[in-house]
Amino acid sequence: MKKILFLVVIIGVSLHGYAQKELNGKYKPIQSKNSEIKDVPPTDTPPTVDPPPVKEPTVLKINPEDLYKNNSLYKPEANVEGIFYRRNEYLGGFVTNSLYSTVRYRDAAFVDGDKIKVYLNDKVIEPEVILNSEFQGFKINLVKGINKIDFEALNEGSASPNTAEFQVYDDKGAVIEASQWNVGTGYKATIILYKE
């Protein structure tokens, strides 16, 4: 068996080497009939106007300390050393012209039974939502002025803290904001949409 394999390899190598010899010195490039090279102008003309830049959402300047002063609406921060999530979390404020907004959320980490309550302008709109791996959410009609959305952690699941990924879209489907929150039980994550 080894002799046959050796014989096949030797024949293959010799044929391969023999095949290369036929090209030695015989290759001649084909000359073109027109040896002049002409510059051909491009058929597409470049745009004369720069495309409009992607508009970043206008950010509201709100001090979170002022927002979370009301202890009847927001649980005061727990000063526990080494535990960063026993506090309310400000997710940002944004200016929009949208008629409505779509808010979606899901568990950002390990699906461990995190539950939230959702408020719009301090009124409950979702009393209890169990976060899972699929996005779920709601659409809100924006009123002129401030539209404050609070997500209150009802628990921390089996792994602390209550973690979620959220996305906020305008009425054209463009993302206004997308981020995460990490809050303890009873604390809230807040985003504000200001309709002009």
VEXDONU-457634 format. One line per field, with one value per residue: residue number from 1; x, y, z of N, C-alpha, C in turn. Coordinates in steps of 0.2 Angstrom, whole numbers. Layout:
% VEXDONU-457634
n c(NUM; ...)
n.c1 c(X; ...)
n.c2 c(Y; ...)
n.c3 c(Z; ...)
ca.c1 c(X; ...)
ca.c2 c(Y; ...)
ca.c3 c(Z; ...)
c.c1 c(X; ...)
c.c2 c(Y; ...)
c.c3 c(Z; ...)
% end
This chain:
% VEXDONU-457634
n c(1; 2; 3; 4; 5; 6; 7; 8; 9; 10; 11; 12; 13; 14; 15; 16; 17; 18; 19; 20; 21; 22; 23; 24; 25; 26; 27; 28; 29; 30; 31; 32; 33; 34; 35; 36; 37; 38; 39; 40; 41; 42; 43; 44; 45; 46; 47; 48; 49; 50; 51; 52; 53; 54; 55; 56; 57; 58; 59; 60; 61; 62; 63; 64; 65; 66; 67; 68; 69; 70; 71; 72; 73; 74; 75; 76; 77; 78; 79; 80; 81; 82; 83; 84; 85; 86; 87; 88; 89; 90; 91; 92; 93; 94; 95; 96; 97; 98; 99; 100; 101; 102; 103; 104; 105; 106; 107; 108; 109; 110; 111; 112; 113; 114; 115; 116; 117; 118; 119; 120; 121; 122; 123; 124; 125; 126; 127; 128; 129; 130; 131; 132; 133; 134; 135; 136; 137; 138; 139; 140; 141; 142; 143; 144; 145; 146; 147; 148; 149; 150; 151; 152; 153; 154; 155; 156; 157; 158; 159; 160; 161; 162; 163; 164; 165; 166; 167; 168; 169; 170; 171; 172; 173; 174; 175; 176; 177; 178; 179; 180; 181; 182; 183; 184; 185; 186; 187; 188; 189; 190; 191; 192; 193; 194; 195; 196)
n.c1 c(4; 10; 19; 12; 5; 17; 21; 11; 12; 24; 23; 13; 20; 30; 22; 16; 27; 32; 21; 23; 34; 30; 26; 37; 45; 37; 26; 17; 11; -5; -6; -14; -25; -28; -16; -16; -21; -36; -44; -58; -72; -81; -98; -107; -111; -104; -113; -118; -121; -119; -125; -138; -134; -135; -147; -145; -154; -160; -154; -161; -158; -158; -157; -154; -154; -163; -175; -177; -180; -193; -199; -211; -214; -202; -190; -178; -160; -151; -137; -127; -112; -102; -113; -121; -133; -144; -152; -161; -161; -157; -161; -160; -165; -175; -178; -192; -202; -212; -228; -232; -224; -214; -210; -199; -194; -184; -177; -160; -150; -147; -161; -171; -183; -186; -197; -207; -215; -223; -224; -232; -230; -232; -243; -249; -247; -244; -246; -239; -225; -217; -201; -194; -184; -188; -192; -204; -218; -225; -235; -236; -246; -239; -240; -240; -226; -218; -216; -215; -207; -207; -199; -202; -193; -200; -195; -180; -177; -169; -156; -147; -145; -161; -162; -162; -164; -168; -178; -182; -193; -196; -211; -208; -200; -187; -173; -174; -168; -158; -153; -148; -154; -150; -157; -162; -174; -189; -184; -183; -181; -179; -185; -186; -197; -198; -210; -211)
n.c2 c(-6; 6; 8; 10; 22; 30; 29; 36; 49; 53; 52; 62; 74; 74; 76; 88; 97; 95; 101; 115; 119; 121; 134; 142; 155; 156; 164; 178; 194; 200; 213; 228; 235; 249; 259; 270; 278; 283; 295; 292; 301; 300; 293; 296; 311; 319; 323; 340; 346; 344; 330; 331; 332; 319; 322; 324; 320; 334; 338; 340; 351; 346; 345; 331; 330; 339; 334; 322; 327; 326; 317; 309; 305; 299; 287; 290; 291; 277; 276; 266; 258; 253; 248; 252; 253; 257; 269; 282; 283; 294; 295; 303; 318; 324; 333; 334; 334; 325; 317; 306; 293; 278; 266; 254; 239; 227; 213; 216; 209; 193; 184; 185; 187; 200; 214; 228; 244; 255; 273; 287; 304; 304; 296; 279; 268; 256; 243; 231; 224; 210; 208; 201; 192; 196; 211; 222; 234; 250; 263; 281; 295; 311; 325; 343; 350; 344; 326; 314; 299; 286; 272; 260; 249; 235; 223; 214; 203; 187; 190; 203; 220; 227; 225; 233; 235; 248; 257; 271; 278; 290; 297; 294; 283; 284; 282; 290; 288; 276; 264; 258; 253; 251; 248; 247; 239; 248; 260; 272; 273; 286; 295; 309; 317; 331; 339; 350)
n.c3 c(0; 4; -6; -17; -14; -13; -27; -33; -28; -33; -47; -48; -44; -54; -65; -63; -62; -75; -82; -80; -87; -100; -102; -101; -107; -118; -116; -122; -121; -127; -139; -139; -151; -151; -144; -137; -122; -116; -106; -98; -94; -78; -77; -68; -59; -45; -30; -28; -16; 1; 10; 22; 39; 51; 63; 79; 94; 103; 119; 135; 149; 164; 181; 190; 204; 208; 202; 209; 222; 228; 240; 241; 229; 225; 231; 243; 241; 246; 257; 256; 257; 243; 236; 222; 216; 224; 222; 213; 195; 183; 166; 156; 146; 133; 118; 107; 92; 90; 88; 94; 105; 105; 117; 122; 131; 140; 149; 153; 156; 163; 162; 175; 182; 185; 189; 184; 187; 177; 175; 168; 168; 182; 184; 185; 171; 167; 178; 183; 176; 169; 166; 151; 139; 127; 118; 124; 126; 125; 117; 118; 117; 115; 125; 124; 130; 145; 146; 157; 160; 171; 177; 189; 200; 205; 210; 212; 205; 204; 204; 209; 203; 198; 181; 165; 148; 137; 124; 116; 104; 91; 82; 69; 69; 72; 83; 99; 111; 118; 130; 146; 163; 180; 194; 212; 222; 223; 218; 205; 187; 176; 162; 152; 140; 130; 122; 109)
ca.c1 c(0; 14; 23; 7; 5; 23; 21; 6; 14; 30; 20; 9; 25; 33; 18; 15; 33; 32; 16; 25; 39; 27; 25; 43; 47; 32; 20; 18; 5; -8; -5; -20; -25; -27; -11; -17; -25; -40; -47; -66; -75; -87; -105; -111; -108; -104; -117; -115; -123; -118; -131; -139; -131; -140; -149; -145; -159; -159; -155; -164; -153; -161; -153; -157; -156; -170; -180; -178; -181; -200; -199; -217; -213; -195; -187; -172; -155; -148; -130; -124; -105; -101; -119; -122; -140; -149; -153; -164; -157; -159; -159; -160; -171; -174; -183; -195; -208; -216; -235; -232; -217; -214; -206; -199; -189; -183; -172; -154; -145; -150; -169; -172; -189; -187; -203; -207; -221; -222; -228; -232; -232; -234; -249; -247; -249; -242; -245; -234; -223; -212; -196; -191; -178; -191; -194; -211; -218; -231; -235; -239; -247; -235; -243; -235; -222; -215; -219; -210; -209; -203; -199; -200; -192; -204; -191; -173; -177; -165; -149; -148; -151; -166; -158; -167; -162; -174; -177; -187; -193; -201; -216; -205; -197; -180; -172; -172; -163; -157; -148; -150; -155; -149; -159; -164; -181; -192; -181; -185; -177; -183; -183; -191; -197; -201; -213; -211)
ca.c2 c(0; 12; 8; 13; 29; 33; 30; 41; 55; 54; 53; 68; 79; 75; 79; 95; 100; 95; 106; 122; 120; 123; 141; 145; 159; 156; 169; 185; 198; 202; 220; 231; 239; 256; 259; 276; 277; 289; 296; 292; 304; 296; 295; 299; 317; 319; 328; 347; 348; 339; 327; 334; 328; 316; 326; 321; 323; 340; 336; 345; 352; 345; 343; 325; 331; 343; 330; 317; 330; 325; 310; 306; 301; 295; 284; 293; 286; 273; 277; 259; 258; 247; 246; 258; 253; 259; 276; 283; 284; 299; 292; 309; 322; 325; 338; 331; 336; 319; 317; 300; 290; 271; 265; 247; 237; 220; 212; 218; 204; 187; 184; 182; 188; 207; 217; 235; 247; 261; 279; 293; 310; 302; 291; 272; 266; 248; 242; 226; 221; 205; 209; 195; 193; 199; 218; 224; 241; 254; 269; 286; 301; 316; 331; 348; 351; 338; 320; 311; 292; 283; 264; 258; 242; 231; 218; 214; 196; 182; 193; 211; 224; 226; 228; 233; 239; 252; 260; 276; 280; 295; 294; 292; 276; 285; 281; 296; 286; 269; 263; 253; 255; 247; 251; 243; 238; 254; 265; 273; 276; 292; 298; 315; 319; 337; 340; 357)
ca.c3 c(0; 4; -12; -22; -12; -15; -34; -35; -26; -37; -53; -48; -43; -60; -70; -61; -64; -83; -85; -79; -92; -107; -102; -101; -113; -124; -115; -125; -120; -133; -140; -141; -157; -149; -139; -133; -116; -115; -100; -99; -88; -75; -80; -62; -57; -38; -28; -26; -10; 6; 13; 28; 44; 55; 68; 86; 98; 108; 126; 140; 154; 170; 187; 193; 211; 208; 200; 214; 229; 231; 243; 241; 222; 224; 237; 244; 240; 252; 257; 257; 254; 238; 232; 218; 213; 228; 220; 207; 190; 177; 159; 151; 144; 126; 115; 101; 89; 88; 90; 99; 106; 107; 122; 123; 136; 141; 154; 149; 158; 165; 164; 182; 185; 186; 188; 185; 186; 173; 176; 164; 172; 189; 184; 183; 165; 167; 185; 184; 170; 170; 160; 148; 134; 121; 119; 125; 127; 124; 113; 122; 114; 119; 127; 124; 136; 148; 147; 161; 160; 176; 178; 196; 201; 210; 214; 209; 202; 208; 204; 210; 204; 193; 175; 159; 142; 135; 118; 115; 97; 89; 77; 62; 70; 74; 90; 102; 116; 120; 136; 151; 170; 185; 200; 217; 223; 225; 215; 198; 182; 173; 155; 150; 133; 130; 116; 107)
c.c1 c(4; 18; 18; 6; 11; 23; 17; 9; 20; 27; 16; 14; 28; 29; 17; 21; 34; 27; 19; 30; 36; 26; 31; 45; 42; 26; 22; 11; 2; -8; -12; -20; -24; -22; -12; -22; -29; -43; -55; -69; -81; -94; -109; -108; -109; -109; -114; -116; -122; -124; -132; -137; -137; -141; -149; -151; -157; -159; -157; -159; -157; -157; -157; -159; -162; -176; -182; -179; -188; -200; -205; -217; -207; -192; -180; -166; -152; -140; -127; -117; -105; -107; -122; -129; -145; -150; -158; -159; -160; -157; -159; -166; -170; -180; -186; -201; -213; -223; -235; -225; -219; -209; -205; -193; -189; -177; -165; -149; -148; -157; -170; -178; -190; -194; -203; -214; -219; -227; -227; -235; -235; -240; -247; -251; -248; -241; -240; -232; -217; -207; -193; -186; -181; -193; -202; -212; -225; -230; -239; -240; -244; -240; -238; -232; -219; -219; -213; -212; -204; -204; -197; -199; -196; -200; -184; -172; -172; -158; -150; -143; -156; -163; -163; -163; -169; -172; -183; -187; -198; -206; -214; -201; -189; -179; -170; -167; -163; -152; -151; -151; -153; -151; -162; -172; -184; -189; -183; -180; -181; -180; -188; -191; -201; -204; -214; -218)
c.c2 c(6; 13; 11; 20; 33; 34; 35; 48; 57; 56; 60; 74; 80; 78; 86; 99; 101; 100; 113; 123; 123; 130; 145; 149; 160; 161; 176; 188; 200; 210; 223; 235; 246; 257; 265; 275; 283; 289; 296; 295; 300; 298; 298; 306; 317; 325; 335; 349; 343; 336; 330; 330; 325; 320; 322; 324; 329; 337; 342; 345; 352; 342; 337; 326; 335; 339; 325; 320; 327; 317; 306; 302; 297; 293; 288; 288; 283; 274; 271; 259; 252; 245; 252; 259; 255; 267; 276; 285; 288; 296; 297; 312; 324; 329; 334; 335; 331; 320; 311; 297; 283; 270; 257; 245; 230; 219; 213; 212; 197; 187; 181; 184; 196; 210; 224; 237; 254; 267; 284; 299; 308; 298; 284; 271; 258; 246; 236; 223; 216; 206; 202; 196; 196; 207; 218; 231; 244; 260; 275; 292; 307; 322; 337; 350; 345; 332; 316; 304; 289; 275; 263; 251; 240; 226; 219; 207; 192; 185; 200; 214; 223; 229; 228; 237; 242; 255; 265; 279; 286; 292; 292; 285; 278; 285; 288; 294; 279; 268; 258; 256; 249; 250; 245; 243; 245; 260; 266; 275; 280; 294; 304; 316; 326; 339; 348; 359)
c.c3 c(0; -2; -17; -21; -14; -23; -36; -34; -31; -44; -54; -48; -50; -65; -69; -63; -72; -86; -85; -85; -99; -107; -102; -107; -119; -122; -118; -124; -127; -134; -142; -147; -156; -143; -135; -128; -116; -108; -101; -93; -85; -77; -74; -60; -49; -36; -26; -19; -5; 9; 20; 34; 48; 61; 75; 90; 103; 115; 131; 146; 161; 175; 190; 200; 212; 207; 205; 221; 232; 233; 243; 234; 222; 230; 237; 243; 247; 252; 260; 253; 249; 235; 229; 215; 217; 228; 214; 201; 184; 171; 154; 149; 137; 123; 108; 98; 87; 91; 96; 100; 108; 112; 123; 128; 137; 146; 150; 151; 158; 166; 170; 186; 187; 184; 189; 184; 182; 174; 170; 167; 179; 190; 181; 176; 164; 175; 187; 177; 172; 164; 158; 143; 128; 123; 120; 127; 126; 120; 118; 117; 118; 119; 126; 130; 139; 149; 150; 162; 166; 176; 185; 196; 206; 214; 210; 206; 207; 208; 204; 205; 198; 186; 169; 154; 139; 128; 118; 107; 96; 84; 70; 63; 71; 81; 93; 108; 117; 125; 140; 158; 174; 192; 205; 218; 226; 222; 208; 194; 178; 167; 154; 143; 133; 123; 114; 105)
% end
